[in-house]
Amino acid sequence: MNRAILWLRTNTGLKVVALLLATFIWFFVRAVTSERRTVEGVQLEIQPHPGTVAQSNTRYINVVISGAQEDLRQASRNELFGVVDLTEEKATGRLIVTLTPRVVRHPRRVQVVSVEPTNIVVRVDPVVE
C-alpha cells in the first residue's frame, strides 16, 4: 500500500507529459474519424412576430452535418429541423433572411457545418381581423 502511495507522489512530470500526450492523441483520433454528410429535405419552420403571418416558398433546406461515422448514420432527417425566428422582427413586407448553421436544431452528437440555401425570401404581413 505504501509503495502505491509513494509511486503516486513521484514522477509528476512524467505523469503530466503522459496526460498531455493522451489528450493530444484523443483530439487527433477524434478529428480523423470525423466525417460529413448532407441531409436533404430538412423541414424549415418560420416563427413570425405576434400579429403577423410569414410565408416563404422555401419549406425545406439541405444541411451538411459532421460527426463520427456511427453518429452520422443514426442522425435522420426527422431529428433535424430549421427554425427561422422572426418573433423580434417588427418589419413587414419582403424580407431576405440569411440561414446559418445556428437555425438548425440537431442532436448533440452531430455538428451542423452548413445550410443550403444560405438566403431565403420571407413575406411578412400583418394579420387582418
N, C-alpha and C positions, 0 to 999 in steps of 0.2 A: 504494500500500500504506500509506504513512504517513497519507494522508488518511482511510482507513478506520479506522485505529487512533485517530486524532485524533477522529473522529466518535463512536467508541465511548466515548471518555473524556469527552466533553462532553454537555451536555443530560441529565444524570442525572435531574433532577426530572421532565422531560417523559417520559422512559422509564418511570419509576415510575408516573406517572399513566396512561400507556398500558397498562401491565401490569395495574394495578388495574381500569381500565375493561374490558379484555378479560376479566378474571376475573369481573367483575360480569355482563357480557353472557353469558358461558358459563353461570353459575348461573341466570340468568333464562331462557335458552332451554331449559335442561335442565328447569326447573320447569314451563315452559309445555308442553313436549312430553310430560310425564309423564301417563300415563293409568292407569285402574284397570279391572280385570276380575275377575269372580267365577268361580272354578273349582269346580264341584260334583263331589261324589263322590270326594274325595281320600281314599285309604286311611289308616286310623288303626291304628297298632300300639301295643300295650301291653306294656312290658317289666317283668315283676314282679320282686320281690325273690327271690333264690335260696331255694328251698324253699317257694315259694308259687306259686299259679296265679291269674291275674287274668282276669276276664270282664266284658265290657260289652256292652250292647245296641247301642251306637254303634260302628259299624265304619267309617263314612265321615263326613267333615266337608266343609264348604264353606269355601273360602279366598279372600279378596279380596287380589289382588296388584296392585302398581303398578310402572310402568317405562315405557320407551319403547315406542311402538306396535309396532314390529317385534319387540322382545323379548317382549312380551305375546303376540303371535301365535305365536311359536315355543315359548313355555312351554306344556307339556302336563300333563295330569293324571298322566302317568307320571313326570314329573320332580319332582313334589311328593308328599310323604308326611308324615304326622304321626306323632310318636313321643312317647308318654307314658312317661317314665322313672320307674318306681316301685322301682328297684333299691335305693334308700336308704330306702324306706318300709317300716318293720317292722310297722306296724299291719295287722290283718286285719279282715275284715268289709266293711261297705258304706262306701265312700269317695266323696266328691264331689271331683272333680278339675277345676280351672279350666284351660281351654285358652287359651293366649295365642299370639301370633304366633311366639314362640320355640320352640314344639313342632313347627313345620313346617320340614322340610328342603326347601330350594329352591335353584335355580340362582342364582349370584351376580348375574346380570343383572337379576333382579327382586327386589322387596321385598315381604314379607308385611305387609299392613295390618291385617287382622282375620281371625278364625276363628269359624265358627258350627258347632255350638253353643258357647257360652262355658263351659258346665259339663257334665260327664258323670258318670254314676254307674258306679263300678267295684266289682265284688265280688271281694275278695281272700281266698282260703282257703289254709290250709297244705296241702302235699302229703301225702297219707296213703299210706304204703307197705305 
